Amino acid sequence: MPQYTDDDQEPLHPVVADLRRQIGMAHALLFCTPEYAGALPGAFKNLLDWTVGGGEMDHKPVAWINTAGPAAPAGGADAHASLRNVLGYLGAEIVEPACVSIPMARRMVRPRDLVQDDVACARIETVLTVLLNRVRHL
């Protein structure tokens, strides 16, 4: 039977150590992720998995924005449920009013990935304001 080891031990890979350091220095975190096959994309889930052993997200305010296209049947709800579950394990403080799904069609985005829709921009600004107010409250 193969023997498995946990790589989440000192010394951490420098990339993982830097990720944890940056998360630890942040006052809050805002995630923006697509839904892939009804869940979080694998690479993003792996990134979150590397933070489980560090404790940097414990009590840290977090929120998310999903900009699902019209083809996404659940509008990113399944990815959000998966993200909520992982963040719960990490002890993060989910700032509910700052967790939103914003339907986003390709025509709403300019070249260089800049949102050009006034309604979408206003919703994003509201999310940022709510998250910032939570940080200021702390």
Long-range contacts (C-beta under 8 A, 24 or more apart in sequence): 8-50, 8-52, 8-53, 16-50, 19-47, 19-50, 19-51, 20-50, 20-51, 20-54, 20-56, 23-51, 23-54, 23-56, 23-57, 23-60, 24-54, 24-56, 26-60, 27-60, 27-61, 27-135, 27-138, 28-60, 28-61, 28-62, 28-63, 28-95, 28-131, 28-132, 28-134, 28-135, 29-57, 29-60, 29-61, 29-62, 29-63, 29-92, 30-62, 30-63, 30-64, 30-65, 30-98, 30-127, 30-128, 30-131, 31-62, 31-63, 31-64, 31-65, 31-83, 32-64, 32-65, 32-66, 32-67, 33-64, 33-66, 33-79, 33-83, 34-66, 34-67, 34-68, 34-76, 34-79, 35-66, 35-68, 35-72, 35-74, 35-76, 35-77, 35-78, 35-79, 36-79, 38-74, 38-78, 38-79, 39-78, 39-79, 39-82, 40-79, 40-82, 40-83, 40-86, 45-82, 45-86, 48-83, 48-86, 48-87, 48-90, 49-86, 51-90, 52-89, 52-90, 55-91, 57-87, 57-90, 57-91, 57-92, 58-90, 58-91, 58-92, 59-91, 59-92, 59-93, 60-92, 60-93, 61-92, 61-93, 61-95, 61-131, 61-134, 61-135, 61-138, 62-87, 62-92, 62-93, 62-94, 62-95, 63-94, 63-95, 63-98, 63-99, 63-127, 63-130, 63-131, 64-98, 64-99, 64-100, 65-99, 65-100, 65-101, 65-102, 65-124, 65-127, 66-100, 66-101, 66-102, 67-101, 67-102, 67-103, 67-104, 67-120, 68-101, 68-103, 68-104, 69-103, 69-104, 69-105, 69-106, 70-103, 70-105, 75-101, 75-103, 76-101, 77-101, 93-134, 95-130, 95-131, 95-134, 97-130, 98-127, 98-128, 98-130, 98-131, 98-134, 100-127
